[in-house]
């Protein structure tokens, strides 16, 4: 993979055999991934209402959306090249790395050229019985809501030099 890449890494440790894992498939865009085990990333330009959401399934499926404001104006995010999703399983550990080419996502490339970005990382885990639990680096105070900007856990500050 060449060019600027935004890489997300997720690691689960514990009784992973208690989780329901989707079957591997060819990478394809697919809605509704949050209804099963998947990993999510939220990105927003500081000071702006809009944000982007990425869903990465251990199956290799993915989704990307753009929101004009909190849970409003949802549209498919223009992504010219599918994210590369690599999943490694060991006895009690799963590691998922999702790499998004910045040049494949015009909105992100524009942000990276001079914006301060806010980041939220989350996971939906489906148990073998079908129950979903919602995990985040930081949840909003009232309830688990990955879209709530209070849950965005990190800020990427400054001006980034991107060479195409």
Protein Blocks (a to p, Z undefined) as FASTA:
>chain_A
ZZjddddddddedjfklpccdddddddddehklmpccdddddddehiabdcdddddfklp
acddddfbghihiacdddfbdcdddddddfkbccddddddfklmmklmmmmnopacdddd
ddddddfkopacdddfbdcfkbccfklmklpmbdcedjddddZZ
